[in-house]
Amino acid sequence: MEIKLLELLGSSENHYIDCRNPSTWEFLQAKTRINEDICKEILDLLAVLDAISPKYWAYKIIWSANFIKNISSVYTNRKVDTPLEPDN
C-alpha cells in the first residue's frame, strides 16, 4: 500500500489526499486493492508512526512531511515553491 500511496501523493495536487470526499476514499481503496477497514487500519498505523501526519489524518486528510522533504529538491530545481501543509 505504501508505494501506491506515495504514487497517489506524488500525482495529487499539492501532494495531499482528502479522504473526506467519498469518491476519493473509494479511489484510494481501489488503487491500493485494500478494503475500507484494512485501509483505515493501515492509515491509522501510518499516522501513529508519523509516516503521515496524525494531525491531518484526524480530519481524514493524508499528508506527509517526509514525502514533501524527500521531493523538495525537485521544486528547488524548478524554482517553484514547495507545497505547504493543506488547510483543513
OpenMM code with the backbone's topology and positions (N, CA, C; nanometers):
from openmm import Vec3, app, unit

residues = "MET GLU ILE LYS LEU LEU GLU LEU LEU GLY SER SER GLU ASN HIS TYR ILE ASP CYS ARG ASN PRO SER THR TRP GLU PHE LEU GLN ALA LYS THR ARG ILE ASN GLU ASP ILE CYS LYS GLU ILE LEU ASP LEU LEU ALA VAL LEU ASP ALA ILE SER PRO LYS TYR TRP ALA TYR LYS ILE ILE TRP SER ALA ASN PHE ILE LYS ASN ILE SER SER VAL TYR THR ASN ARG LYS VAL ASP THR PRO LEU GLU PRO ASP ASN".split()
positions = [
    Vec3(0.0823, -0.1197, 0.0000),
    Vec3(0.0000, 0.0000, 0.0000),
    Vec3(0.0862, 0.1253, 0.0000),
    Vec3(0.1987, 0.1189, 0.0704),
    Vec3(0.2787, 0.2405, 0.0862),
    Vec3(0.3271, 0.2956, -0.0479),
    Vec3(0.3682, 0.2079, -0.1376),
    Vec3(0.4171, 0.2549, -0.2670),
    Vec3(0.3038, 0.3185, -0.3468),
    Vec3(0.1879, 0.2554, -0.3483),
    Vec3(0.0723, 0.3130, -0.4185),
    Vec3(0.0335, 0.4471, -0.3559),
    Vec3(0.0410, 0.4534, -0.2237),
    Vec3(0.0073, 0.5780, -0.1546),
    Vec3(0.1046, 0.6890, -0.1949),
    Vec3(0.2330, 0.6577, -0.2009),
    Vec3(0.3321, 0.7573, -0.2424),
    Vec3(0.3084, 0.8008, -0.3871),
    Vec3(0.2717, 0.7057, -0.4737),
    Vec3(0.2400, 0.7403, -0.6125),
    Vec3(0.1211, 0.8365, -0.6178),
    Vec3(0.0188, 0.8071, -0.5379),
    Vec3(-0.1001, 0.8930, -0.5356),
    Vec3(-0.0684, 1.0310, -0.4794),
    Vec3(0.0135, 1.0359, -0.3742),
    Vec3(0.0538, 1.1657, -0.3188),
    Vec3(0.1322, 1.2451, -0.4224),
    Vec3(0.2196, 1.1769, -0.4949),
    Vec3(0.3006, 1.2437, -0.5958),
    Vec3(0.2191, 1.3005, -0.7107),
    Vec3(0.1097, 1.2337, -0.7431),
    Vec3(0.0280, 1.2808, -0.8554),
    Vec3(-0.0871, 1.3711, -0.8124),
    Vec3(-0.1054, 1.3878, -0.6822),
    Vec3(-0.2137, 1.4726, -0.6308),
    Vec3(-0.1706, 1.6186, -0.6254),
    Vec3(-0.2653, 1.7072, -0.6534),
    Vec3(-0.2360, 1.8490, -0.6447),
    Vec3(-0.1960, 1.8846, -0.5016),
    Vec3(-0.0851, 1.9538, -0.4869),
    Vec3(-0.0281, 1.9935, -0.3571),
    Vec3(0.0096, 1.8743, -0.2686),
    Vec3(0.0123, 1.7557, -0.3255),
    Vec3(0.0621, 1.6341, -0.2608),
    Vec3(-0.0099, 1.5967, -0.1314),
    Vec3(-0.1415, 1.6075, -0.1323),
    Vec3(-0.2210, 1.5526, -0.0226),
    Vec3(-0.3477, 1.4913, -0.0798),
    Vec3(-0.4079, 1.4015, -0.0019),
    Vec3(-0.5290, 1.3319, -0.0442),
    Vec3(-0.6367, 1.3567, 0.0603),
    Vec3(-0.7481, 1.4137, 0.0162),
    Vec3(-0.8602, 1.4446, 0.1053),
    Vec3(-0.9599, 1.3291, 0.1010),
    Vec3(-0.9533, 1.2429, 0.2006),
    Vec3(-1.0387, 1.1241, 0.2060),
    Vec3(-1.1784, 1.1542, 0.2589),
    Vec3(-1.2064, 1.2796, 0.2898),
    Vec3(-1.3427, 1.3159, 0.3296),
    Vec3(-1.4358, 1.3084, 0.2092),
    Vec3(-1.3796, 1.3204, 0.0907),
    Vec3(-1.4567, 1.3067, -0.0317),
    Vec3(-1.4774, 1.1571, -0.0579),
    Vec3(-1.6035, 1.1091, -0.0577),
    Vec3(-1.6291, 0.9647, -0.0743),
    Vec3(-1.5684, 0.9044, -0.2008),
    Vec3(-1.5692, 0.9781, -0.3113),
    Vec3(-1.5126, 0.9216, -0.4336),
    Vec3(-1.3600, 0.9098, -0.4247),
    Vec3(-1.2958, 1.0040, -0.3564),
    Vec3(-1.1508, 0.9966, -0.3360),
    Vec3(-1.1162, 0.8785, -0.2465),
    Vec3(-1.1942, 0.8578, -0.1412),
    Vec3(-1.1734, 0.7462, -0.0488),
    Vec3(-1.1899, 0.6132, -0.1224),
    Vec3(-1.2924, 0.6024, -0.2047),
    Vec3(-1.3150, 0.4802, -0.2815),
    Vec3(-1.2038, 0.4589, -0.3844),
    Vec3(-1.1580, 0.5661, -0.4471),
    Vec3(-1.0489, 0.5561, -0.5436),
    Vec3(-0.9220, 0.5053, -0.4755),
    Vec3(-0.8920, 0.5564, -0.3580),
    Vec3(-0.7742, 0.5112, -0.2826),
    Vec3(-0.7829, 0.3618, -0.2543),
    Vec3(-0.8989, 0.3161, -0.2104),
    Vec3(-0.9171, 0.1741, -0.1830),
    Vec3(-0.9016, 0.0898, -0.3097),
    Vec3(-0.9586, 0.1376, -0.4182),
    Vec3(-0.9496, 0.0639, -0.5446),
    Vec3(-0.8056, 0.0602, -0.5949),
    Vec3(-0.7375, 0.1725, -0.5879),
    Vec3(-0.5994, 0.1811, -0.6368),
    Vec3(-0.5054, 0.0918, -0.5567),
    Vec3(-0.5289, 0.0833, -0.4255),
    Vec3(-0.4427, 0.0013, -0.3396),
    Vec3(-0.4919, -0.1425, -0.3272),
    Vec3(-0.6146, -0.1672, -0.3774),
    Vec3(-0.6770, -0.3003, -0.3704),
    Vec3(-0.6906, -0.3491, -0.2270),
    Vec3(-0.7287, -0.2564, -0.1400),
    Vec3(-0.7467, -0.2873, 0.0023),
    Vec3(-0.8857, -0.2417, 0.0424),
    Vec3(-0.9555, -0.3261, 0.1204),
    Vec3(-1.0916, -0.2890, 0.1618),
    Vec3(-1.0873, -0.1762, 0.2651),
    Vec3(-1.2028, -0.1178, 0.2880),
    Vec3(-1.2134, 0.0019, 0.3718),
    Vec3(-1.1568, -0.0164, 0.5119),
    Vec3(-1.1912, -0.1265, 0.5776),
    Vec3(-1.1458, -0.1479, 0.7159),
    Vec3(-0.9942, -0.1602, 0.7245),
    Vec3(-0.9367, -0.2413, 0.6372),
    Vec3(-0.7913, -0.2602, 0.6379),
    Vec3(-0.7210, -0.1306, 0.5982),
    Vec3(-0.7758, -0.0618, 0.4997),
    Vec3(-0.7180, 0.0657, 0.4550),
    Vec3(-0.7127, 0.1651, 0.5715),
    Vec3(-0.8219, 0.1753, 0.6441),
    Vec3(-0.8268, 0.2657, 0.7593),
    Vec3(-0.7265, 0.2236, 0.8660),
    Vec3(-0.7172, 0.0936, 0.8930),
    Vec3(-0.6210, 0.0445, 0.9934),
    Vec3(-0.4775, 0.0784, 0.9531),
    Vec3(-0.4447, 0.0587, 0.8268),
    Vec3(-0.3090, 0.0885, 0.7799),
    Vec3(-0.2798, 0.2383, 0.7919),
    Vec3(-0.3743, 0.3209, 0.7497),
    Vec3(-0.3541, 0.4656, 0.7596),
    Vec3(-0.3466, 0.5120, 0.9047),
    Vec3(-0.4254, 0.4508, 0.9918),
    Vec3(-0.4152, 0.4813, 1.1354),
    Vec3(-0.2750, 0.4493, 1.1865),
    Vec3(-0.2225, 0.3335, 1.1461),
    Vec3(-0.0879, 0.2938, 1.1881),
    Vec3(0.0173, 0.3879, 1.1297),
    Vec3(0.0030, 0.4242, 1.0026),
    Vec3(0.0980, 0.5190, 0.9430),
    Vec3(0.0971, 0.6526, 1.0173),
    Vec3(-0.0199, 0.6925, 1.0659),
    Vec3(-0.0289, 0.8169, 1.1440),
    Vec3(0.0419, 0.8013, 1.2787),
    Vec3(0.0245, 0.6869, 1.3426),
    Vec3(0.0920, 0.6620, 1.4712),
    Vec3(0.2438, 0.6642, 1.4518),
    Vec3(0.2889, 0.6101, 1.3383),
    Vec3(0.4324, 0.6045, 1.3096),
    Vec3(0.4867, 0.7342, 1.2501),
    Vec3(0.4006, 0.8355, 1.2343),
    Vec3(0.4359, 0.9648, 1.1747),
    Vec3(0.4804, 0.9536, 1.0292),
    Vec3(0.4411, 0.8471, 0.9609),
    Vec3(0.4673, 0.8372, 0.8174),
    Vec3(0.3728, 0.9309, 0.7421),
    Vec3(0.2521, 0.9481, 0.7964),
    Vec3(0.1604, 1.0526, 0.7509),
    Vec3(0.1282, 1.1373, 0.8736),
    Vec3(0.0824, 1.2570, 0.8500),
    Vec3(0.0559, 1.3490, 0.9603),
    Vec3(-0.0661, 1.3060, 1.0414),
    Vec3(-0.0477, 1.2743, 1.1707),
    Vec3(-0.1635, 1.2399, 1.2555),
    Vec3(-0.2601, 1.3575, 1.2681),
    Vec3(-0.2056, 1.4783, 1.2663),
    Vec3(-0.2886, 1.5990, 1.2772),
    Vec3(-0.3890, 1.6058, 1.1618),
    Vec3(-0.3433, 1.5774, 1.0419),
    Vec3(-0.4326, 1.5823, 0.9257),
    Vec3(-0.5148, 1.4554, 0.9102),
    Vec3(-0.4575, 1.3412, 0.9441),
    Vec3(-0.5335, 1.2169, 0.9325),
    Vec3(-0.6547, 1.2188, 1.0262),
    Vec3(-0.6472, 1.2914, 1.1357),
    Vec3(-0.7637, 1.3068, 1.2243),
    Vec3(-0.8818, 1.3681, 1.1487),
    Vec3(-0.8515, 1.4425, 1.0407),
    Vec3(-0.9546, 1.5022, 0.9550),
    Vec3(-0.9693, 1.4253, 0.8237),
    Vec3(-0.9092, 1.3062, 0.8185),
    Vec3(-0.9144, 1.2183, 0.7002),
    Vec3(-0.8429, 1.2790, 0.5793),
    Vec3(-0.7353, 1.3504, 0.6074),
    Vec3(-0.6502, 1.4046, 0.5014),
    Vec3(-0.5132, 1.3383, 0.5135),
    Vec3(-0.4656, 1.2847, 0.4022),
    Vec3(-0.3345, 1.2194, 0.4008),
    Vec3(-0.2327, 1.3206, 0.3512),
    Vec3(-0.1376, 1.3526, 0.4382),
    Vec3(-0.0299, 1.4448, 0.4054),
    Vec3(0.0943, 1.3976, 0.4783),
    Vec3(0.2079, 1.4017, 0.4117),
    Vec3(0.3316, 1.3526, 0.4712),
    Vec3(0.4432, 1.4550, 0.4578),
    Vec3(0.4893, 1.5047, 0.5702),
    Vec3(0.6017, 1.5986, 0.5703),
    Vec3(0.7270, 1.5310, 0.5162),
    Vec3(0.7447, 1.4026, 0.5466),
    Vec3(0.8616, 1.3282, 0.4971),
    Vec3(0.8610, 1.3207, 0.3447),
    Vec3(0.7427, 1.2970, 0.2877),
    Vec3(0.7311, 1.2910, 0.1425),
    Vec3(0.7708, 1.4250, 0.0812),
    Vec3(0.7187, 1.5323, 0.1356),
    Vec3(0.7499, 1.6665, 0.0851),
    Vec3(0.8997, 1.6938, 0.0971),
    Vec3(0.9570, 1.6565, 0.2109),
    Vec3(1.1002, 1.6772, 0.2324),
    Vec3(1.1821, 1.6001, 0.1290),
    Vec3(1.1398, 1.4771, 0.0994),
    Vec3(1.2145, 1.3938, 0.0056),
    Vec3(1.2049, 1.4413, -0.1390),
    Vec3(1.1019, 1.5151, -0.1734),
    Vec3(1.0893, 1.5634, -0.3116),
    Vec3(1.1183, 1.7130, -0.3236),
    Vec3(1.1580, 1.7769, -0.2165),
    Vec3(1.1776, 1.9224, -0.2177),
    Vec3(1.2824, 1.9667, -0.3190),
    Vec3(1.3826, 1.8844, -0.3463),
    Vec3(1.4857, 1.9235, -0.4434),
    Vec3(1.4267, 1.9412, -0.5832),
    Vec3(1.3214, 1.8665, -0.6145),
    Vec3(1.2548, 1.8817, -0.7438),
    Vec3(1.1986, 2.0232, -0.7563),
    Vec3(1.1389, 2.0712, -0.6493),
    Vec3(1.0816, 2.2057, -0.6513),
    Vec3(1.1898, 2.3128, -0.6541),
    Vec3(1.3005, 2.2879, -0.5873),
    Vec3(1.4122, 2.3819, -0.5897),
    Vec3(1.4672, 2.3937, -0.7317),
    Vec3(1.4845, 2.2781, -0.7972),
    Vec3(1.5364, 2.2781, -0.9349),
    Vec3(1.4422, 2.3491, -1.0311),
    Vec3(1.3127, 2.3409, -1.0061),
    Vec3(1.2142, 2.4057, -1.0931),
    Vec3(1.1924, 2.5521, -1.0562),
    Vec3(1.2552, 2.5937, -0.9474),
    Vec3(1.2388, 2.7300, -0.8965),
    Vec3(1.0923, 2.7619, -0.8678),
    Vec3(1.0265, 2.6643, -0.8049),
    Vec3(0.8854, 2.6744, -0.7667),
    Vec3(0.8773, 2.6454, -0.6176),
    Vec3(0.7846, 2.7124, -0.5497),
    Vec3(0.7677, 2.6895, -0.4063),
    Vec3(0.7230, 2.5461, -0.3781),
    Vec3(0.7781, 2.4892, -0.2733),
    Vec3(0.7375, 2.3568, -0.2273),
    Vec3(0.5967, 2.3673, -0.1692),
    Vec3(0.5100, 2.2693, -0.1980),
    Vec3(0.3732, 2.2760, -0.1427),
    Vec3(0.3741, 2.2842, 0.0095),
    Vec3(0.2811, 2.3613, 0.0604),
    Vec3(0.2664, 2.3784, 0.2048),
    Vec3(0.1624, 2.2804, 0.2586),
    Vec3(0.1548, 2.2732, 0.3895),
    Vec3(0.0547, 2.1879, 0.4529),
    Vec3(-0.0849, 2.2307, 0.4068),
    Vec3(-0.1749, 2.1328, 0.3930),
    Vec3(-0.3114, 2.1670, 0.3492),
    Vec3(-0.3894, 2.2411, 0.4574),
    Vec3(-0.4885, 2.3154, 0.4135),
    Vec3(-0.5837, 2.3754, 0.5065),
    Vec3(-0.6930, 2.2721, 0.5303),
    Vec3(-0.7322, 2.2506, 0.6579),
    Vec3(-0.8400, 2.1549, 0.6766),
    Vec3(-0.9636, 2.2323, 0.6606),
] * unit.nanometer
topology = app.Topology()
chain = topology.addChain("A")
for resn in residues:
    res = topology.addResidue(resn, chain)
    for name in ("N", "CA", "C"):
        topology.addAtom(name, app.Element.getBySymbol(name[0]), res)
